[in-house]
């Protein structure tokens, strides 16, 4: 009898330990499950240090996700590239990323990638900064430009050169990570640099340096997006709709509670109030009207289908960074923006 009781006790203990350890598996482990297996797992959305993506922290802080009955786990990435890799590998359900990066990674994304929302456009936050004596884009001919090849600032440089009747072959590109590029320029090791915040603050520390052009000159050229897996769109469209709806609640909160909104964003980004206002000034947050225009086809950079075609040409011919032709028709899905119009 005693042996039987002892055996039962051991069995119960093992059962308890197994159950307890199972529930202690970190929530990130759910990223390896197929979306749709269990809706109790949170939808995982990556975001990183860009002014147009900081507002998502407001939704988390102020309970705006729960208002729409959606369970969201926001994952902050100090390494933006890692967030794109995780989405393409299917480890997360969505990510905040630029259009050119979406085109690049969508080609081989295991669960597909779909743009469902435009968070913002860079409206001056991406800059080409040059040394003293270089006053415009034409002055860059045969000069060294430190820039991270393939990123949005490289695309900005290409657009500016084309507008001036030049090409990337007219300058000497020093391909280097953006932070290191700004440092190199500040140290006098290049004639110009392309950078996004906060790195252009470093570049402008060089005596006599100045901005010669920015993304403000090319509206729509650098859209920053919410991109989710095609699988999530197919299996949980209601949750995707809730994500899109939440964005517009965030914008409403920013308008009615600006002090609190700025406090949340500055804390998330690790910037001081002055820097926050500076970065916000170069970022155009996208409301419903802006999104409708961006998703519509058109003949200028304000329309994403047009911008995507131009970016694909840049990535394939100028950089030769992608071999396969992405299916641009599948990348954009405006059904959730259109549904929000009907909801209003």
Secondary structure, DSSP 8 states (H G I E B T S, - for coil): -HHHHHHHHHHHHHHHHHHHHHHTS-GGGGGGS-TTS-TTS-EEEEEES-HHHHTHHHHHHTTHHHHTT--EEEEEESSHHHHHHHHHTTSSSEEEEEHHHHHHHHTT-TT--EEEEEEEEESSSEEEEE-TT--SGGGGTT-EEEE-TTSHHHHHHHHHHHHTT--GGGSEEEE--HHHHHHHHHTTS-SEEEEETTHHHHHTTSTT-EEEEEGGGSTTSSEEEEEE-HHHHHH-HHHHHHHHHHHHHHHHHHHH-HHHHHHHHHHHHT--HHHHHHHHHTEEE--HHHHHHHHS--SSTTSHHHHHHHHHHIIIIIS----S---HHHHB--HHHHHHHHH-
